[in-house]
Amino acid sequence: MNDGIVKIKVKDKIHENLGMNSSAKNLFKELNNSQNKEINIDFSDVVFMSRSFAQEYIYQKNKSKKKIEEINVPNDILPMFEVVQKDFE
């Protein structure tokens, strides 16, 4: 078991354009099956994120037992997370 924090770069794992909610679902399927308890999701170099991706990402994150933190979120992507997060509050 790995007790350290693992970093996953979204651009390398999925794409720089995050459009499909199934991509978020597949990402969390992999994360939830990993041995790591703490995961940093690195959004550097991501240029687009759709609302459906953001909704699925936050839904899956809230459902996950892992400690997940977003890092290096570009300024033009951050507002989408903020808007969608309000839907879950």
Z-matrix of the N, CA and C atoms (Angstrom, degrees):
N
C 1 1.454
C 2 1.523 1 109.86
N 3 1.299 2 115.86 1 140.05
C 4 1.453 3 121.20 2 -179.21
C 5 1.520 4 109.21 3 -100.40
N 6 1.336 5 117.06 4 117.23
C 7 1.458 6 121.38 5 -179.31
C 8 1.524 7 112.39 6 -91.68
N 9 1.328 8 118.03 7 -8.43
C 10 1.462 9 121.13 8 179.99
C 11 1.517 10 111.30 9 -79.71
N 12 1.311 11 114.03 10 172.86
C 13 1.461 12 119.96 11 177.85
C 14 1.524 13 108.13 12 -89.63
N 15 1.308 14 116.12 13 126.88
C 16 1.453 15 120.73 14 178.22
C 17 1.534 16 108.07 15 -98.68
N 18 1.337 17 115.79 16 145.54
C 19 1.459 18 120.71 17 178.93
C 20 1.519 19 109.07 18 -113.32
N 21 1.326 20 115.28 19 130.53
C 22 1.458 21 121.07 20 178.25
C 23 1.519 22 108.40 21 -119.70
N 24 1.320 23 115.91 22 124.45
C 25 1.464 24 121.03 23 179.60
C 26 1.534 25 108.39 24 -91.00
N 27 1.325 26 115.82 25 115.56
C 28 1.458 27 121.79 26 -175.23
C 29 1.523 28 112.19 27 -59.29
N 30 1.329 29 116.73 28 -40.39
C 31 1.470 30 119.79 29 -179.03
C 32 1.527 31 111.07 30 -59.10
N 33 1.328 32 117.23 31 -39.22
C 34 1.466 33 120.50 32 -179.54
C 35 1.527 34 111.81 33 -78.24
N 36 1.318 35 116.49 34 -33.39
C 37 1.464 36 121.30 35 -176.14
C 38 1.527 37 111.87 36 -80.72
N 39 1.339 38 116.94 37 -38.21
C 40 1.469 39 120.77 38 -177.42
C 41 1.528 40 109.79 39 -118.65
N 42 1.331 41 116.13 40 -77.19
C 43 1.465 42 121.94 41 -177.29
C 44 1.519 43 107.62 42 -179.40
N 45 1.327 44 117.61 43 168.21
C 46 1.465 45 120.32 44 176.11
C 47 1.529 46 111.39 45 -79.55
N 48 1.335 47 116.65 46 -17.52
C 49 1.463 48 122.59 47 175.19
C 50 1.520 49 108.38 48 -109.78
N 51 1.319 50 115.93 49 112.24
C 52 1.460 51 121.55 50 -176.13
C 53 1.525 52 108.56 51 -100.89
N 54 1.317 53 115.57 52 96.34
C 55 1.457 54 119.34 53 -173.62
C 56 1.509 55 115.17 54 -111.21
N 57 1.308 56 117.74 55 -35.48
C 58 1.458 57 120.42 56 -170.91
C 59 1.524 58 112.08 57 -99.24
N 60 1.332 59 115.58 58 134.27
C 61 1.460 60 119.20 59 178.86
C 62 1.525 61 111.12 60 -65.54
N 63 1.320 62 117.53 61 -26.46
C 64 1.469 63 119.94 62 178.02
C 65 1.526 64 111.46 63 -64.25
N 66 1.332 65 117.43 64 -27.84
C 67 1.470 66 120.66 65 176.39
C 68 1.516 67 110.71 66 -64.77
N 69 1.324 68 117.17 67 -41.71
C 70 1.468 69 121.03 68 177.66
C 71 1.522 70 110.20 69 -66.74
N 72 1.316 71 116.36 70 -41.21
C 73 1.468 72 120.85 71 179.55
C 74 1.529 73 110.55 72 -61.54
N 75 1.319 74 116.50 73 -44.68
C 76 1.466 75 121.16 74 179.70
C 77 1.530 76 111.54 75 -66.42
N 78 1.331 77 116.72 76 -38.36
C 79 1.463 78 120.55 77 177.55
C 80 1.526 79 110.14 78 -59.95
N 81 1.316 80 117.44 79 -46.74
C 82 1.462 81 120.37 80 -177.49
C 83 1.527 82 112.02 81 -72.80
N 84 1.300 83 116.79 82 -27.78
C 85 1.466 84 118.87 83 174.47
C 86 1.522 85 109.08 84 -60.95
N 87 1.324 86 115.54 85 -44.68
C 88 1.466 87 121.13 86 178.02
C 89 1.532 88 111.56 87 -66.27
N 90 1.333 89 116.60 88 -44.73
C 91 1.469 90 120.52 89 -179.35
C 92 1.526 91 111.34 90 -62.81
N 93 1.315 92 116.97 91 -43.58
C 94 1.464 93 120.82 92 -177.96
C 95 1.525 94 112.46 93 -68.78
N 96 1.316 95 116.86 94 -23.78
C 97 1.465 96 120.85 95 177.59
C 98 1.523 97 112.91 96 -87.61
N 99 1.327 98 117.32 97 -7.27
C 100 1.466 99 120.25 98 -178.86
C 101 1.525 100 110.41 99 -80.25
N 102 1.308 101 115.59 100 162.14
C 103 1.461 102 121.79 101 178.20
C 104 1.523 103 112.30 102 -79.49
N 105 1.317 104 116.71 103 -16.40
C 106 1.465 105 121.35 104 -176.11
C 107 1.517 106 111.30 105 -72.20
N 108 1.326 107 115.42 106 136.24
C 109 1.468 108 120.99 107 179.25
C 110 1.520 109 111.91 108 -93.37
N 111 1.341 110 116.66 109 -27.99
C 112 1.461 111 121.83 110 -179.42
C 113 1.514 112 109.68 111 -121.27
N 114 1.336 113 115.45 112 128.50
C 115 1.459 114 120.39 113 -174.89
C 116 1.520 115 109.41 114 -135.62
N 117 1.326 116 115.96 115 128.87
C 118 1.459 117 121.81 116 171.92
C 119 1.523 118 107.84 117 -98.46
N 120 1.322 119 115.33 118 125.80
C 121 1.463 120 120.78 119 177.27
C 122 1.522 121 107.07 120 -100.01
N 123 1.319 122 115.31 121 113.69
C 124 1.462 123 122.72 122 -175.67
C 125 1.530 124 109.61 123 -92.43
N 126 1.326 125 115.68 124 114.51
C 127 1.468 126 121.48 125 -178.30
C 128 1.526 127 112.39 126 -97.20
N 129 1.331 128 118.45 127 12.50
C 130 1.468 129 118.94 128 179.74
C 131 1.526 130 109.39 129 -60.98
N 132 1.324 131 114.85 130 143.40
C 133 1.471 132 124.70 131 179.80
C 134 1.527 133 114.07 132 71.93
N 135 1.334 134 118.93 133 6.78
C 136 1.468 135 120.78 134 173.31
C 137 1.528 136 106.67 135 -79.32
N 138 1.336 137 116.57 136 130.83
C 139 1.463 138 120.23 137 -176.12
C 140 1.524 139 113.21 138 -107.81
N 141 1.337 140 117.59 139 -18.13
C 142 1.466 141 120.63 140 -179.04
C 143 1.516 142 109.99 141 -149.64
N 144 1.334 143 115.51 142 140.97
C 145 1.463 144 120.73 143 173.00
C 146 1.522 145 107.80 144 -141.25
N 147 1.328 146 116.08 145 122.02
C 148 1.462 147 119.98 146 179.39
C 149 1.523 148 110.21 147 -76.75
N 150 1.324 149 114.57 148 161.62
C 151 1.461 150 119.54 149 177.37
C 152 1.530 151 110.34 150 -63.98
N 153 1.327 152 117.72 151 -38.24
C 154 1.470 153 119.68 152 -179.12
C 155 1.528 154 111.20 153 -65.82
N 156 1.330 155 117.91 154 -37.54
C 157 1.463 156 120.21 155 175.59
C 158 1.520 157 109.51 156 -63.91
N 159 1.337 158 117.07 157 -47.72
C 160 1.465 159 121.21 158 -178.46
C 161 1.529 160 111.11 159 -61.00
N 162 1.323 161 117.44 160 -41.36
C 163 1.466 162 120.98 161 179.30
C 164 1.525 163 110.86 162 -62.85
N 165 1.315 164 116.56 163 -46.88
C 166 1.462 165 120.16 164 -179.39
C 167 1.522 166 110.91 165 -66.62
N 168 1.327 167 116.75 166 -39.52
C 169 1.467 168 121.49 167 178.84
C 170 1.531 169 109.93 168 -59.15
N 171 1.324 170 116.56 169 -50.36
C 172 1.467 171 120.02 170 -177.80
C 173 1.524 172 111.19 171 -67.56
N 174 1.320 173 116.91 172 -39.28
C 175 1.466 174 120.18 173 176.58
C 176 1.529 175 110.58 174 -59.12
N 177 1.336 176 116.66 175 -48.41
C 178 1.463 177 121.38 176 -179.72
C 179 1.528 178 111.22 177 -65.75
N 180 1.324 179 116.71 178 -38.50
C 181 1.469 180 120.43 179 179.20
C 182 1.526 181 110.25 180 -63.21
N 183 1.322 182 116.86 181 -44.11
C 184 1.467 183 121.04 182 179.97
C 185 1.530 184 111.67 183 -64.44
N 186 1.311 185 116.69 184 -30.30
C 187 1.467 186 122.76 185 -179.23
C 188 1.532 187 112.13 186 -80.54
N 189 1.306 188 116.62 187 -25.40
C 190 1.460 189 122.14 188 -173.84
C 191 1.527 190 112.03 189 -73.19
N 192 1.324 191 115.45 190 147.67
C 193 1.458 192 121.71 191 175.64
C 194 1.535 193 111.36 192 -88.82
N 195 1.312 194 116.32 193 -5.37
C 196 1.470 195 121.66 194 180.00
C 197 1.524 196 110.57 195 -79.28
N 198 1.330 197 115.14 196 154.86
C 199 1.464 198 120.56 197 172.71
C 200 1.524 199 106.47 198 -91.09
N 201 1.325 200 115.97 199 108.99
C 202 1.459 201 121.22 200 -174.23
C 203 1.522 202 109.36 201 -118.42
N 204 1.332 203 114.70 202 131.35
C 205 1.458 204 120.60 203 179.52
C 206 1.524 205 109.01 204 -130.16
N 207 1.327 206 115.28 205 135.43
C 208 1.457 207 120.58 206 176.77
C 209 1.525 208 108.63 207 -87.08
N 210 1.321 209 116.10 208 135.88
C 211 1.463 210 121.04 209 177.19
C 212 1.524 211 109.08 210 -129.19
N 213 1.326 212 115.37 211 156.29
C 214 1.472 213 122.47 212 176.42
C 215 1.527 214 112.83 213 53.57
N 216 1.335 215 116.59 214 40.61
C 217 1.473 216 120.03 215 178.76
C 218 1.528 217 107.96 216 -77.79
N 219 1.347 218 117.56 217 121.78
C 220 1.467 219 120.35 218 -179.52
C 221 1.535 220 111.51 219 -60.43
N 222 1.310 221 116.30 220 148.25
C 223 1.466 222 121.67 221 -177.87
C 224 1.528 223 113.61 222 -58.46
N 225 1.322 224 117.79 223 -29.66
C 226 1.457 225 118.70 224 -179.80
C 227 1.539 226 112.53 225 -85.64
N 228 1.316 227 117.99 226 -7.86
C 229 1.461 228 122.68 227 176.98
C 230 1.539 229 110.23 228 -97.50
N 231 1.304 230 116.75 229 -33.24
C 232 1.470 231 122.53 230 -176.16
C 233 1.528 232 114.07 231 -52.66
N 234 1.341 233 120.29 232 -43.32
C 235 1.471 234 119.44 233 -179.41
C 236 1.538 235 113.44 234 -59.45
N 237 1.311 236 117.59 235 -32.22
C 238 1.467 237 119.79 236 178.74
C 239 1.524 238 110.00 237 -64.28
N 240 1.323 239 117.82 238 -43.31
C 241 1.463 240 121.04 239 176.14
C 242 1.529 241 110.37 240 -60.09
N 243 1.328 242 116.16 241 -44.03
C 244 1.460 243 120.42 242 -176.98
C 245 1.524 244 111.72 243 -64.44
N 246 1.323 245 117.87 244 -43.38
C 247 1.463 246 122.02 245 178.88
C 248 1.518 247 110.88 246 -63.55
N 249 1.305 248 116.42 247 -47.18
C 250 1.456 249 120.76 248 -177.05
C 251 1.536 250 111.02 249 -68.90
N 252 1.334 251 117.49 250 -36.48
C 253 1.463 252 120.59 251 179.33
C 254 1.527 253 110.80 252 -58.77
N 255 1.329 254 117.18 253 -35.93
C 256 1.474 255 121.29 254 179.54
C 257 1.524 256 110.87 255 -61.90
N 258 1.335 257 117.49 256 -31.50
C 259 1.472 258 121.51 257 178.22
C 260 1.524 259 111.33 258 -64.43
N 261 1.326 260 117.30 259 -24.93
C 262 1.458 261 121.92 260 -176.00
C 263 1.527 262 113.03 261 -96.47
N 264 1.328 263 116.68 262 -1.91
C 265 1.479 264 119.69 263 -177.77
C 266 1.515 265 110.78 264 -92.77
